[in-house]
Amino acid sequence: MQRFAHAHATHPQWAMAAALVVAQLRAQLETRPAQTDIALGFVYFTDPYAADANDLLSYLHEALPFVRRWVGGVGIGVLATGVEYMDEPAMAIMLCDIPSDQVQVFSGVSPMAANGESAMGWPLQSAWVHADGAAPELGSLIEELAQRTAHNVVFGGITSSRNDSVQFAYEDASHLGLDVAKGGVFLGGLSGLAFGPDVAVRSRVTQGCRPLGRSRHVTAMDGRVILQLNDRPAMDALMDDLGVSWSDRDRAMDRLRQTLVGLESAAWVGDSDLVEAERVQSLLAKRAGLFGAQTRVRHLVGLDVDRKGVVVADNVLIGDDLQFCERHVQAARADLTRVCAELREELETEFADENSPVASAGVIRGAVYISCLGRGGAHFGGPHAEMKIVQHALGDVPVVGFFAGGEIAHQHILSYSGVLMVFA
């Protein structure tokens, strides 16, 4: 097994950073068997380079013409193996030599087929997506996109930028008999990759919050106001979990400002095998005092004091599970370690024979990791701390990614979470 080529660099000028990255990639490729094509390149860069995105894509295409596809986008911070570049000009690239006929780029000008099939005829198994947070009805767009895949799930993140929120979705379509390239640099909407059945990818979600009390069912609502949890006034349940009284207004408000809400839909959507596996993982996470992959963390945005109701920044339905929670460093560290270790163990069991040298070398060829902007830096204890945890728990494998304005998993937009995709 050979791990993917990857590189990262920082420099005030995008062209110098790109040249440094390309030089590192070429040096790695020179030590490998000659290849005519590399199916895919992930590229993530910070927002000082956003205005030069078109020039950057042109440079990469000319410098590495054997890379058939480029996908990625901008973030206020970018990630690489063991390293976080936050609020500084930087980029990270990973080249993936996966089966070229088993991956397809999609975007607003080349959408994913509604019938769930690629242009080459294989079923769309899953997708990795980049999104613009300003896109209208983004939640509905993600749900619709997920339903075009065989597993009814997508993973990815929302680009973050103080400048243009650009995305890369470029594909050299010569393998389809076309003379022109498809896609390029985009603003708005969704773009990304769809994978076929012969690409071994696995994805996981890690949460960054700790429950404050037990999970309860939403049993009564009026509009967007949640009135009852387990047939009890919602505000009373909230105050009990926080250990405060509304009569002590100052203390209650201090606690409320730190309080979030974890929601889980009554009906899980997706491929039956995947759903069942994640039900088990969710149960194990809850037993450990953590959130499962299907939990959506949302802000608590208001109280209806007269009716003892609470208002949450999401659409909530009768029967949904609700748990009050808070951001918590140790919970985030523990859950990230758990997710990486479980995924590594699962893949080594599935793909490697005990007597094979692959078992000791590991089966993960590369990974893409997206983390919430609210998790970066100090939340994990210091600079690079989150990526050091990934490196320690997942193994010393190539990783690229970015800090997002929202994370995408299954059919939902998440907050304060991390999304990990690995190639086996």
C-alpha positions in Angstrom: 0.0 0.0 0.0 1.3 3.5 -0.9 0.0 6.5 0.9 -1.1 9.6 -1.1 1.3 12.3 -1.9 0.6 15.5 0.1 2.2 18.8 0.9 1.5 22.1 2.6 3.2 25.5 2.8 2.7 29.1 4.0 3.8 32.3 2.2 2.4 35.8 1.9 2.2 35.3 -1.9 0.0 32.5 -3.3 2.4 31.8 -6.2 5.3 31.1 -3.8 3.2 28.9 -1.6 1.9 27.0 -4.6 5.5 26.5 -5.9 6.7 25.2 -2.6 3.8 22.7 -2.5 4.3 21.6 -6.1 8.0 21.0 -5.4 7.2 18.8 -2.5 4.7 16.8 -4.4 7.0 16.3 -7.4 9.8 15.1 -5.0 7.4 12.5 -3.5 6.1 11.3 -6.9 9.7 10.8 -8.3 10.2 8.0 -5.8 7.1 6.1 -7.0 6.4 4.0 -10.1 5.6 6.2 -13.1 1.9 7.1 -13.5 0.2 8.6 -16.5 -2.8 9.9 -14.5 -3.7 10.8 -10.9 -7.5 10.8 -10.5 -7.9 13.5 -8.0 -6.3 16.4 -6.1 -7.7 18.0 -3.0 -6.7 21.6 -2.5 -7.5 23.8 0.5 -6.3 27.4 1.0 -6.8 30.3 3.4 -8.8 33.4 2.4 -5.8 35.7 1.6 -5.5 33.6 -1.6 -9.2 33.7 -2.4 -9.0 36.5 -4.9 -6.4 34.6 -6.9 -8.3 31.3 -7.0 -8.6 31.2 -10.8 -4.8 31.8 -11.2 -4.1 29.2 -8.6 -6.2 26.6 -10.3 -4.5 27.4 -13.7 -1.1 27.1 -12.1 -1.9 23.7 -10.6 -3.3 22.4 -13.9 -0.2 23.5 -15.8 2.3 22.3 -13.1 0.6 19.0 -12.5 -1.1 18.2 -15.8 -1.5 14.5 -15.0 -4.0 15.3 -12.2 -7.4 14.8 -13.8 -9.6 16.5 -11.2 -9.2 19.3 -8.6 -11.7 19.9 -5.8 -11.5 22.0 -2.6 -12.1 25.5 -1.4 -11.3 28.3 1.0 -11.2 28.4 4.7 -10.1 30.9 7.4 -7.8 28.1 8.4 -6.5 25.0 6.7 -5.4 21.7 8.0 -2.6 19.2 7.2 -0.9 16.3 8.9 -0.3 17.4 12.5 -0.5 21.1 11.5 -3.1 23.9 11.6 -2.7 27.2 9.7 -5.2 29.6 11.2 -5.4 33.3 10.1 -2.3 33.0 7.9 -1.8 32.6 4.1 -1.4 28.9 3.5 -2.5 25.9 1.4 -2.5 22.1 1.6 -2.8 19.6 -1.3 -3.3 15.9 -1.4 -3.1 13.8 -4.6 -5.2 10.6 -4.6 -4.4 7.8 -7.1 -7.8 6.1 -6.8 -9.6 4.4 -9.7 -10.2 7.3 -12.1 -13.3 5.8 -13.6 -14.9 5.6 -10.1 -15.1 9.3 -9.2 -17.0 12.2 -10.7 -16.9 15.9 -10.0 -20.2 17.7 -9.6 -21.1 21.4 -9.4 -23.9 23.9 -10.4 -22.9 23.5 -14.1 -22.4 19.8 -13.9 -24.9 18.5 -11.3 -25.1 15.1 -9.7 -27.6 13.0 -11.7 -31.1 12.7 -10.2 -31.3 9.0 -11.1 -28.3 8.2 -8.8 -26.0 7.2 -11.7 -22.7 8.6 -12.9 -22.0 9.6 -16.5 -20.1 6.3 -16.7 -23.0 4.2 -15.4 -22.0 3.2 -11.9 -24.3 4.0 -8.9 -23.4 7.0 -6.8 -22.5 5.5 -3.5 -21.6 8.6 -1.5 -20.4 12.1 -1.9 -18.0 14.6 -0.5 -19.4 18.2 -0.7 -18.3 21.8 -0.3 -21.0 24.4 0.1 -21.4 28.2 0.3 -23.2 29.1 3.6 -25.0 32.0 1.8 -26.7 29.6 -0.6 -30.5 29.9 -0.3 -32.3 26.8 1.3 -28.9 25.2 1.8 -30.3 22.6 4.2 -32.8 21.4 1.6 -30.2 21.3 -1.1 -28.0 19.1 1.0 -31.0 16.7 1.8 -31.8 16.5 -1.9 -28.1 15.8 -2.8 -27.9 13.1 -0.2 -31.0 11.4 -1.6 -29.2 11.0 -5.0 -26.7 8.6 -3.5 -27.2 4.9 -2.8 -26.5 5.4 0.9 -28.6 8.7 1.2 -25.6 10.4 2.9 -23.1 13.1 2.1 -20.2 14.5 4.1 -18.2 17.7 3.8 -18.2 21.3 5.0 -19.2 24.9 4.4 -16.4 27.2 3.1 -15.3 30.0 5.4 -13.8 33.3 4.3 -13.6 37.0 4.9 -13.4 37.4 1.2 -15.0 35.3 -1.6 -16.2 31.8 -0.5 -14.7 30.1 -3.5 -14.8 26.4 -4.4 -12.8 24.3 -6.8 -14.7 21.7 -8.9 -12.6 21.0 -12.0 -12.5 17.8 -14.1 -10.6 17.0 -17.3 -13.3 15.1 -19.1 -11.1 13.4 -21.7 -11.9 10.0 -20.3 -15.5 10.7 -21.3 -14.5 11.5 -24.9 -14.9 15.2 -24.4 -12.3 17.8 -25.5 -13.2 20.5 -23.0 -12.7 20.6 -19.2 -15.7 20.7 -16.9 -16.1 23.2 -14.1 -13.5 25.4 -12.5 -13.8 28.0 -9.7 -17.2 28.6 -8.3 -19.0 31.0 -6.0 -22.2 29.9 -4.3 -24.1 26.6 -4.3 -22.7 23.1 -3.9 -19.8 21.3 -5.5 -17.7 18.2 -4.8 -17.2 14.5 -5.6 -19.3 11.4 -6.0 -17.7 8.1 -5.5 -18.4 4.7 -7.1 -18.5 1.3 -5.4 -14.8 0.6 -6.1 -13.5 3.5 -4.1 -13.0 2.5 -0.5 -14.0 5.5 1.6 -15.3 5.7 5.1 -16.6 8.8 6.9 -17.2 9.6 10.6 -18.5 12.6 12.6 -17.0 13.7 15.9 -18.8 16.0 18.3 -17.4 18.8 20.5 -20.1 19.2 23.2 -21.0 17.4 26.4 -24.6 16.7 27.4 -25.7 18.4 30.6 -28.7 16.2 31.3 -30.6 13.2 30.0 -32.2 13.0 26.6 -35.9 13.8 26.4 -38.6 13.6 23.8 -40.3 16.7 22.4 -43.9 16.2 23.4 -45.6 19.6 22.7 -44.8 22.6 20.5 -46.4 25.8 19.3 -44.8 27.0 16.1 -41.1 27.1 16.9 -41.6 27.2 20.7 -40.9 23.8 22.4 -43.4 23.7 25.2 -42.9 20.3 26.7 -40.2 17.6 27.1 -41.4 14.2 28.3 -44.7 16.0 29.0 -43.0 18.4 31.4 -42.5 22.2 30.8 -39.4 22.5 28.7 -38.0 25.5 30.6 -38.3 23.6 33.9 -36.3 20.7 32.4 -33.7 23.2 31.2 -33.3 24.9 34.6 -32.9 21.5 36.3 -30.2 20.5 33.9 -28.3 23.8 34.4 -28.7 23.6 38.2 -30.1 27.1 38.4 -33.4 28.8 39.2 -35.1 31.5 37.0 -35.6 33.5 40.2 -31.8 34.0 40.3 -31.9 35.8 37.0 -28.2 36.9 36.7 -26.8 33.4 37.4 -29.4 31.8 35.1 -28.5 34.1 32.2 -24.8 33.4 32.7 -25.5 29.6 32.3 -27.9 30.1 29.4 -25.3 32.0 27.4 -23.1 28.9 27.5 -25.9 26.4 26.8 -26.5 24.6 23.4 -29.0 22.0 22.4 -28.4 18.6 20.9 -31.1 17.3 18.6 -31.7 13.9 17.1 -34.5 13.2 14.6 -37.1 10.6 15.6 -36.6 8.9 12.2 -33.0 8.2 11.0 -32.6 8.5 7.2 -30.1 6.5 5.1 -28.9 3.1 4.0 -30.2 0.5 6.4 -26.7 -1.1 7.1 -25.1 2.3 7.6 -28.0 3.5 9.8 -27.8 0.4 12.0 -24.0 0.7 12.4 -24.4 4.4 13.4 -27.2 3.5 15.9 -24.8 1.2 17.6 -22.0 3.9 17.6 -24.5 6.5 18.9 -25.5 4.3 21.7 -21.9 3.6 22.7 -21.1 7.3 22.5 -24.1 8.2 24.8 -23.0 5.6 27.3 -19.7 7.4 27.4 -21.4 10.7 28.0 -20.9 11.9 24.5 -23.0 12.6 21.4 -23.5 10.3 18.5 -23.0 11.0 14.8 -26.7 11.9 14.2 -26.9 14.6 16.8 -27.2 18.1 15.5 -25.9 20.8 18.0 -27.8 24.0 17.8 -28.0 27.3 19.6 -30.6 28.0 22.3 -32.0 31.3 21.0 -34.9 32.2 23.3 -37.2 31.5 26.2 -41.0 31.8 26.4 -41.2 32.5 30.1 -45.0 32.8 30.4 -45.5 29.3 28.8 -42.2 27.9 30.1 -41.0 27.1 26.6 -37.6 27.2 24.8 -36.7 28.2 21.2 -34.0 26.4 19.3 -32.2 27.5 16.1 -33.5 24.6 14.0 -36.7 22.9 12.8 -37.8 20.6 15.6 -40.6 18.0 15.4 -42.7 16.2 17.9 -41.0 13.0 18.9 -37.4 14.4 18.3 -34.9 13.7 21.0 -33.4 16.8 22.7 -30.5 17.2 25.2 -29.1 20.4 26.6 -25.4 20.6 26.3 -22.2 22.8 26.4 -19.0 23.0 24.5 -16.4 21.0 26.4 -12.6 20.5 25.7 -12.2 17.1 27.3 -15.3 15.7 25.6 -14.2 17.0 22.3 -10.7 15.5 22.7 -12.1 12.1 23.9 -14.6 11.9 21.1 -12.1 12.8 18.4 -9.7 10.1 19.7 -12.5 7.6 19.9 -13.7 8.2 16.3 -10.2 8.0 14.8 -9.2 4.9 16.8 -12.5 3.1 15.9 -12.2 3.9 12.2 -8.6 2.8 12.1 -9.4 -0.5 13.9 -12.4 -1.1 11.7 -10.5 -0.7 8.4 -7.5 -2.7 9.5 -9.9 -5.6 10.5 -11.8 -5.3 7.2 -9.0 -4.9 4.7 -5.9 -6.5 6.2 -5.0 -10.1 7.0 -3.1 -10.7 10.2 -0.2 -12.2 8.2 -0.1 -9.4 5.7 2.5 -6.6 5.9 -0.4 -4.3 5.3 -1.7 -5.0 8.8 1.4 -3.5 10.4 1.7 -0.6 7.9 -1.9 0.4 8.2 -4.5 0.5 5.5 -5.4 4.2 5.4 -3.9 5.9 2.3 -5.0 9.4 3.1 -7.7 11.5 4.9 -9.7 14.7 4.6 -10.7 16.4 7.8 -13.1 19.3 8.3 -13.4 21.0 11.6 -15.7 23.8 12.9 -14.1 27.2 13.3 -15.4 27.1 16.9 -13.2 24.1 17.6 -9.8 25.5 16.4 -6.8 26.5 18.5 -7.5 27.1 22.1 -10.5 24.8 22.3 -8.2 21.8 22.1 -5.5 23.3 24.3 -3.2 25.2 21.9 -2.1 25.6 18.3 -2.1 22.4 16.2 -3.6 20.4 19.1 -6.6 19.1 17.2 -4.5 17.8 14.3 -2.0 16.3 16.7 -4.8 14.2 18.2 -5.8 13.1 14.7 -2.3 12.2 13.8 -1.8 10.2 17.1 -5.1 8.3 16.9 -5.4 7.8 13.1 -1.7 7.2 12.5 0.9 9.2 10.6 -1.1 9.4 7.4 -1.6 12.2 4.9 -4.4 14.6 6.0 -5.7 17.8 4.4 -8.7 19.9 5.2 -10.0 23.2 6.5 -11.9 25.0 9.3 -15.5 25.4 8.2 -18.4 27.6 8.8 -20.5 24.5 9.3 -20.0 20.8 8.8 -22.1 18.5 6.6 -22.9 14.9 7.5 -25.6 12.5 6.5 -28.4 15.0 5.5 -27.7 17.7 8.0 -25.6 20.8 8.6 -23.8 20.5 12.0 -22.0 22.8 14.4 -19.0 22.4 16.7 -18.2 19.1 15.1 -15.5 17.5 12.9 -16.0 15.4 9.7 -13.4 12.8 8.8 -13.2 10.9 5.5 -10.5 8.3 4.9 -9.4 6.4 1.8 -8.5 2.7 2.5 
